[in-house]
Amino acid sequence: MPDQPSSKSHRAAPAHTDPGQVPLLGALSALADPVRLQLVRDLAGSEDWTRTCGSFDVPVGKAALSHHFSVLRGAGLVEQRDLGAKRVNRLRREEFEARFPGLLALLLRPDEV
């Protein structure tokens, strides 16, 4: 197949949900978990595409971290892409803000723990 590596280590690109298709309760549910909220806060303080999945200091293993990122993608909050062997992330701040104005700002306030 052209443009497809034959290595078994190749992974499928992650699926992303359009934030415009996410119901409010879906977004709130994704953000209710403390680990996911921490991931979003950490991404909010980072440049787009600079954080790999393994660069977050959260108290979960790789499988659980993968699940948390999947939930955040499903809620339209996070976009991921592969950069070599690493997966990098960005917070879909503008897209999420357009769908739920003010919600991220409330969640990112330092007094909200």
Number of C-alpha atoms within 10 A of each C-alpha: 5 5 5 7 10 9 7 6 8 12 10 7 10 14 12 16 16 17 22 13 12 17 13 13 10 16 20 12 13 23 21 11 11 12 19 19 18 17 21 24 17 16 21 16 10 14 11 14 17 13 18 16 17 14 10 14 11 13 8 12 9 10 8 12 19 14 12 19 23 19 19 25 22 21 26 25 27 24 22 22 15 16 10 8 9 12 17 19 21 20 25 20 17 13 16 22 15 11 18 16 12 11 14 18 11 11 15 17 10 9 7 7 9
